[in-house]
């Protein structure tokens, strides 16, 4: 089982978004059979089995073992990952394009960049998993509280200067064995888990 799997196939994405199937995927973080799941989720075994087969067709669950019980063979399955992320590639025709009208102050452009990040890293994870190699990445996540819009703007300007200096220091266009890396730095207002603020602020 993978820690995270990225869903790129539209049909698999649709299957994972069905409320019943999403619940079954969560339950199958630990191996289970249709009979066991039926008792947990309060649904008929036949209905559970129908949904499990749909998940299995799309590679979201896999067979762990088969147990013989009298004249019946019980299939025990498990989710292929502990968590799933749906890639924008699942909606390729309408996914946002960050190369269209780039604007570092636009929230929509930030969203397009984030969508590309999910798609790119998802493809890299798939490739690294098949090659049985570790994917080299780095990320930072934190919060900063600005006293004013002016402070936020000054912070963004200074951050841009520092990052530009680091890129200039380490970027080597002529390195024969070098490998290109994409760098993304973003700032956005925090969203509180308990309450999403709806009023619009200047900063």
C-alpha positions as MATLAB code, in Angstrom:
seq = 'XXXXXXXXXXXXXXXXXXXXXXXXXXXXXXXXXXXXXXXXXXXXXXXXXXXXXXXXXXXXXXXXXXXXXXXXXXXXXXXXXXXXXXXXXXXXXXXXXXXXXXXXXXXXXXXXXXXXXXXXXXXXXXXXXXXXXXXXXXXXXXXXXXXXXXXXXXXXXXXXXXXXXXXXXXXXXXXXXXXXXXXXXXXXXXXXXXXXXXXXXXX';
ca = [
       0.000    0.000    0.000;
       1.234    3.471   -0.912;
       0.966    6.404    1.482;
      -0.524    8.552   -1.284;
      -1.739    7.678   -4.782;
      -2.551   10.246   -7.452;
      -5.634    9.516   -9.556;
      -5.254   10.654  -13.164;
      -7.900    8.539  -14.888;
     -11.274   10.344  -15.136;
     -13.265    7.148  -14.551;
     -11.216    6.314  -11.459;
     -11.716    9.851  -10.177;
     -15.460    9.532  -10.649;
     -15.475    6.209   -8.812;
     -13.512    7.613   -5.875;
     -15.850   10.598   -5.499;
     -18.957    8.461   -5.035;
     -19.828    8.831   -1.306;
     -20.337    5.104   -0.708;
     -17.155    4.134   -2.554;
     -15.169    6.833   -0.776;
     -16.364    5.388    2.550;
     -15.388    1.880    1.453;
     -11.933    3.116    0.403;
     -11.462    4.602    3.866;
     -12.580    1.354    5.515;
     -10.228   -0.659    3.304;
      -7.166    1.049    4.720;
      -7.186   -2.247    6.600;
      -7.905   -5.483    4.691;
     -11.523   -6.548    4.654;
     -14.134   -8.556    2.781;
     -17.519   -7.499    1.444;
     -19.182   -9.258    4.394;
     -17.005   -7.437    6.930;
     -17.558   -4.081    5.232;
     -21.309   -4.599    5.008;
     -21.471   -4.925    8.782;
     -19.353   -1.786    9.275;
     -21.190    0.519    6.882;
     -24.681   -0.889    7.321;
     -25.320   -1.886    3.714;
     -26.292   -5.211    2.099;
     -23.301   -7.378    1.207;
     -24.380   -7.528   -2.451;
     -24.372   -3.742   -2.714;
     -20.996   -3.477   -1.022;
     -19.601   -6.141   -3.330;
     -20.879   -4.217   -6.364;
     -19.065   -1.044   -5.284;
     -15.889   -2.921   -4.364;
     -15.725   -4.468   -7.831;
     -16.018   -0.990   -9.370;
     -13.139    0.250   -7.207;
     -11.098   -2.819   -8.095;
     -11.632   -2.248  -11.841;
     -10.084    1.193  -11.492;
      -7.109   -0.001   -9.465;
      -8.195    1.676   -6.234;
      -8.394   -1.582   -4.269;
      -6.495   -4.817   -4.682;
      -6.923   -8.444   -3.694;
      -4.937   -9.444   -0.616;
      -6.053  -13.045   -0.215;
      -8.879  -15.505   -0.792;
     -10.284  -17.523    2.104;
     -12.268  -20.691    1.655;
     -15.329  -20.886    3.916;
     -17.326  -24.023    3.221;
     -18.575  -23.746   -0.358;
     -17.830  -20.023   -0.529;
     -14.588  -18.238   -1.332;
     -14.253  -14.973    0.575;
     -12.172  -12.292   -1.129;
     -10.193  -10.008    1.174;
      -9.186   -6.671   -0.332;
      -7.306   -3.555    0.669;
      -7.077   -0.015   -0.697;
      -4.013    0.546   -2.862;
      -3.172    3.691   -0.869;
      -3.858    5.276    2.489;
      -4.810    8.552    0.801;
      -5.730    9.677   -2.697;
      -5.320   12.932   -4.588;
      -7.176   13.609   -7.825;
      -4.843   15.107  -10.414;
      -6.034   17.945  -12.663;
      -5.065   15.568  -15.480;
      -8.356   13.782  -14.755;
     -10.015   16.869  -16.236;
      -7.384   17.523  -18.877;
      -9.685   19.404  -21.231;
     -10.579   22.016  -18.630;
      -7.626   22.039  -16.243;
      -6.164   25.490  -15.512;
      -3.072   26.518  -17.470;
      -0.524   28.523  -15.432;
       1.224   29.598  -18.646;
      -1.872   31.563  -19.599;
      -1.726   35.158  -18.315;
       0.821   34.622  -15.516;
       0.265   37.123  -12.709;
       2.011   36.573   -9.407;
      -0.622   38.644   -7.590;
      -3.565   36.666   -9.000;
      -5.262   34.058   -6.811;
      -6.507   32.283   -9.944;
      -2.971   32.023  -11.282;
      -1.821   30.643   -7.913;
      -4.554   28.018   -8.190;
      -3.379   27.104  -11.695;
       0.204   26.765  -10.438;
      -0.980   24.559   -7.567;
      -2.921   22.391  -10.009;
       0.201   21.948  -12.129;
       2.135   21.070   -8.960;
      -0.324   18.279   -8.159;
      -0.172   16.947  -11.720;
       3.628   17.108  -11.992;
       4.355   15.579   -8.592;
       1.694   12.932   -9.177;
       3.397   11.873  -12.418;
       6.793   11.894  -10.689;
       5.487    9.743   -7.822;
       4.082    7.229  -10.298;
       7.390    7.035  -12.156;
       9.479    6.801   -9.006;
       7.244    4.064   -7.633;
       7.554    1.992  -10.803;
      11.337    2.465  -10.771;
      11.429    1.733   -7.036;
      13.340    4.933   -6.419;
      12.874    7.712   -3.917;
      11.636   11.015   -5.282;
      13.770   13.963   -4.163;
      11.509   16.865   -3.168;
      11.438   19.587   -0.530;
       8.594   21.664    0.868;
       7.991   24.213    3.601;
       4.675   25.008    5.224;
       4.123   27.665    7.858;
       2.228   30.790    8.841;
       3.137   34.436    9.263;
       0.876   37.156   10.680;
       1.241   40.564    9.048;
       0.325   43.737   10.903;
      -0.652   45.526    7.700;
      -0.952   45.210    3.940;
       2.236   47.260    3.655;
       4.127   44.722    5.767;
       2.814   41.902    3.637;
       3.920   43.657    0.449;
       7.367   44.381    1.914;
       7.712   40.738    2.982;
       6.780   39.516   -0.513;
       9.284   41.884   -2.112;
      12.100   40.824    0.214;
      11.240   37.154   -0.235;
      11.347   37.579   -4.004;
      14.792   39.185   -3.782;
      16.185   36.440   -1.544;
      14.826   33.637   -3.759;
      16.124   35.348   -6.911;
      19.585   35.615   -5.315;
      19.565   31.908   -4.382;
      18.503   30.915   -7.892;
      21.278   33.041   -9.386;
      23.784   31.450   -6.997;
      22.923   27.804   -7.651;
      21.471   27.708  -11.172;
      24.000   26.175  -13.584;
      22.799   26.143  -17.172;
      25.970   24.362  -18.341;
      25.970   21.480  -15.844;
      26.136   18.318  -17.976;
      24.580   16.075  -15.345;
      22.353   18.730  -13.878;
      18.617   18.274  -13.537;
      16.015   21.000  -13.782;
      13.786   21.581  -10.766;
      10.639   23.673  -10.495;
      10.514   26.184   -7.651;
       7.190   27.444   -6.283;
       6.801   29.992   -3.502;
       3.298   31.071   -2.490;
       1.584   33.226    0.107;
      -2.152   33.164    0.745;
      -4.443   33.944    3.687;
      -4.828   31.076    6.135;
      -8.101   29.155    6.156;
      -9.164   28.166    9.645;
     -10.535   24.651    9.996;
     -13.321   25.730   12.344;
     -14.478   28.842   10.516;
     -13.965   30.104    6.994;
     -13.995   33.898    6.895;
     -16.264   35.269    4.232;
     -15.615   38.974    4.518;
     -13.195   40.529    2.047;
     -10.178   42.257    3.530;
      -7.641   44.577    2.037;
      -4.801   42.389    3.265;
];
